[in-house]
Amino acid sequence: HNLTLCQMGKAVTLSDLDNNDQALTILDQAIANAPEQFKMPLMRQIAATAEMAGNNERAASAYQELLTMLTEISEDPENDMEIQMVKSRMEKLTPAS
């Protein structure tokens, strides 16, 4: 767990320094080995970091994975709010046909 937390912290610091590509590499490594309880926070960070990096395809993919995670958990009203936020982010990243 400590390694995952350290990786998340390092990725946030790198993003703050505008090193989003390097942050994404660390986040991808972290989520591959993370305990289940860290996967959703990591996916949120991956989506946001990819978006900041201008990697809209990666961001949309991460938001889709996050949406899947959110819909698999309880019917908590807070989840509904986050689901709407994720859908809104995805709409902004996906060009209209």
C-alpha positions in Angstrom: 0.0 0.0 0.0 2.8 2.4 0.8 4.3 2.0 -2.6 1.0 2.9 -4.3 0.6 5.9 -2.1 4.2 7.0 -2.9 3.6 6.6 -6.6 0.4 8.6 -6.4 2.2 11.4 -4.6 5.0 11.4 -7.1 2.6 11.5 -10.0 0.7 14.5 -8.5 4.0 16.3 -8.0 5.1 15.6 -11.6 1.7 16.8 -12.8 2.1 20.0 -10.8 5.4 20.5 -12.5 3.7 19.9 -15.9 5.4 16.5 -16.4 2.2 14.8 -17.2 3.6 12.1 -19.5 6.0 11.0 -16.8 3.2 11.1 -14.2 1.0 8.9 -16.5 3.8 6.3 -16.7 4.0 6.2 -12.9 0.2 6.0 -12.5 0.0 3.2 -15.1 2.6 1.2 -13.2 0.8 1.9 -9.9 -2.6 0.8 -11.0 -1.2 -2.5 -12.5 -0.1 -3.6 -9.0 -2.5 -1.6 -6.8 -4.8 -3.2 -4.2 -8.5 -2.9 -5.2 -9.3 0.0 -2.9 -6.7 2.2 -4.8 -7.9 1.4 -8.3 -10.7 4.0 -8.5 -8.6 6.9 -7.1 -5.8 5.9 -9.4 -8.2 5.8 -12.4 -9.5 9.3 -11.5 -5.9 10.6 -11.4 -5.0 8.8 -14.7 -8.0 10.4 -16.4 -7.3 13.9 -15.1 -3.5 13.6 -15.8 -4.1 12.4 -19.4 -6.5 15.2 -20.0 -3.9 17.8 -18.7 -1.4 16.2 -21.0 -3.7 16.7 -24.0 -4.0 13.0 -24.5 -7.7 13.0 -25.0 -7.9 9.4 -26.2 -6.2 8.1 -23.1 -8.3 10.4 -20.9 -11.6 9.2 -22.5 -10.5 5.6 -22.1 -9.7 6.2 -18.4 -13.0 8.0 -17.9 -14.8 5.1 -19.5 -13.0 2.7 -17.1 -13.9 4.9 -14.2 -17.5 5.0 -15.3 -17.6 1.2 -15.4 -16.1 1.1 -11.9 -18.7 3.6 -10.6 -21.7 1.8 -12.1 -20.5 -1.5 -10.5 -20.7 -0.1 -7.0 -23.7 0.8 -4.8 -26.6 3.1 -5.7 -25.1 5.9 -3.6 -26.4 9.3 -4.7 -22.8 10.6 -4.5 -21.9 8.0 -7.2 -24.7 9.4 -9.4 -23.1 12.8 -9.2 -19.7 11.5 -10.1 -21.2 9.4 -12.9 -22.7 12.6 -14.4 -19.3 14.4 -14.0 -17.5 11.6 -15.7 -20.0 11.5 -18.6 -19.7 15.3 -19.0 -15.8 15.0 -19.2 -16.1 12.2 -21.7 -18.5 14.3 -23.9 -16.0 17.2 -23.9 -13.2 14.8 -25.0 -15.1 12.9 -27.7 -15.6 14.9 -30.9 -19.2 15.1 -32.1 -19.9 12.9 -35.2 
